[in-house]
Amino acid sequence: MPTWSCAQGLRFVSENQRWWFAEGEAKGKAQGEAKGKAAGEAEGKLQGLRAAVIAALDARSLRLSRRARSRLDACADPDVLTRWVRRAVVARTEADVFAPDDG
């Protein structure tokens, strides 16, 4: 009975086994690529929002302290970052941007 080998060194007895392995491998690769793409897009959105906060403050001639910059860089919540962008557009001080919510 003939056998086939794959790149991982596995040996298959039947063409059917080889086909199922290749099918599973392709699906796994596609799922991994989709997850990676989604994660990259999410991180890109966060980076864009952070840049928007900085640009808005810069347009208002306001500079971020190291503490505020660290807080901005550490934030991974797009809703919070969006709120900070809106505040930065009208802020008079750095504290106006990062003030706690009134609840």
Secondary structure as UniProt FT lines:
FT   STRAND          4..5
FT   TURN            7..8
FT   STRAND          11..12
FT   HELIX           15..59
FT   TURN            60..61
FT   HELIX           66..74
FT   HELIX           78..90
FT   HELIX           94..98
//
